[in-house]
């Protein structure tokens, strides 16, 4: 599982945009978003860099969590 902190994700629209961005590059991904914690968890994706770049291109600033 890959985890990101996305501090500029602040509303339901943001959750939808981040989810759509990840699904665009990794349709097989299982995505879990916790808006209160500003956390995005992605499973089933071999390349975390691709996911991170997709979130950035959607206009957000993800940082990978250990």
GULUMSE-694101 format. One record per residue (C-alpha): residue in one letter; x, y, z. Coordinates in pm, 1 decimal, decimal comma. Example, Ala and Ser with C-alpha at 12.3 -4.5 7.8 and 13.67 -1.06 7.14 Angstrom:
BEGIN
{code A	px 1230,0	py -450,0	pz 780,0}
{code S	px 1367,0	py -106,0	pz 714,0}
END
This chain:
BEGIN
{code X	px 0,0	py 0,0	pz 0,0}
{code X	px 113,1	py 351,8	pz -82,0}
{code X	px 12,5	py 637,4	pz 147,3}
{code X	px 13,2	py 1007,3	pz 74,5}
{code X	px -59,8	py 1310,4	pz 285,5}
{code X	px -239,7	py 1569,5	pz 74,4}
{code X	px -276,7	py 1878,0	pz 292,4}
{code X	px -443,4	py 2086,6	pz 22,2}
{code X	px -727,9	py 1833,4	pz -16,6}
{code X	px -1001,9	py 2013,1	pz 175,8}
{code X	px -1345,7	py 1904,3	pz 50,3}
{code X	px -1549,7	py 1638,7	pz -123,5}
{code X	px -1467,3	py 1785,9	pz -463,3}
{code X	px -1097,2	py 1747,9	pz -385,4}
{code X	px -1151,9	py 1383,7	pz -287,4}
{code X	px -1327,4	py 1323,2	pz -618,8}
{code X	px -1053,6	py 1496,0	pz -817,8}
{code X	px -775,0	py 1301,4	pz -647,0}
{code X	px -963,1	py 972,3	pz -685,6}
{code X	px -1029,5	py 1036,9	pz -1055,2}
{code X	px -665,8	py 1131,7	pz -1116,0}
{code X	px -541,6	py 808,5	pz -961,9}
{code X	px -801,1	py 598,9	pz -1148,6}
{code X	px -694,6	py 762,0	pz -1477,6}
{code X	px -340,0	py 627,3	pz -1443,6}
{code X	px -422,8	py 311,2	pz -1248,6}
{code X	px -777,0	py 186,3	pz -1315,6}
{code X	px -710,7	py -125,9	pz -1108,4}
{code X	px -616,6	py 75,0	pz -797,4}
{code X	px -810,1	py 46,7	pz -473,9}
{code X	px -825,9	py 395,6	pz -324,6}
{code X	px -916,3	py 496,3	pz 28,8}
{code X	px -938,1	py 862,8	pz 125,5}
{code X	px -965,6	py 1005,6	pz 476,2}
{code X	px -1046,3	py 1372,9	pz 430,4}
{code X	px -1017,4	py 1454,9	pz 802,3}
{code X	px -662,2	py 1319,6	pz 807,6}
{code X	px -585,6	py 1444,6	pz 453,9}
{code X	px -472,9	py 1088,0	pz 378,0}
{code X	px -487,6	py 895,3	pz 51,3}
{code X	px -411,8	py 522,6	pz 51,6}
{code X	px -366,9	py 335,9	pz -274,3}
{code X	px -339,4	py -39,8	pz -316,3}
{code X	px -271,3	py -248,7	pz -624,0}
{code X	px -35,4	py -7,3	pz -796,6}
{code X	px 326,4	py -104,4	pz -865,7}
{code X	px 460,2	py 248,4	pz -930,0}
{code X	px 408,3	py 506,2	pz -655,5}
{code X	px 575,2	py 777,8	pz -864,5}
{code X	px 305,1	py 751,7	pz -1131,6}
{code X	px 33,1	py 791,4	pz -869,4}
{code X	px 210,3	py 1083,5	pz -704,5}
{code X	px 253,1	py 1259,7	pz -1039,2}
{code X	px -114,4	py 1209,5	pz -1124,2}
{code X	px -217,8	py 1372,4	pz -796,0}
{code X	px 19,7	py 1663,2	pz -864,5}
{code X	px -119,4	py 1708,5	pz -1215,7}
{code X	px -467,6	py 1727,5	pz -1062,0}
{code X	px -346,3	py 2034,5	pz -872,1}
{code X	px -257,4	py 1890,9	pz -532,5}
{code X	px 63,8	py 1854,2	pz -331,9}
{code X	px 102,3	py 1496,4	pz -209,4}
{code X	px 383,5	py 1384,8	pz 18,1}
{code X	px 453,7	py 1016,8	pz 56,6}
{code X	px 411,0	py 871,3	pz 403,2}
{code X	px 610,0	py 577,9	pz 531,0}
END
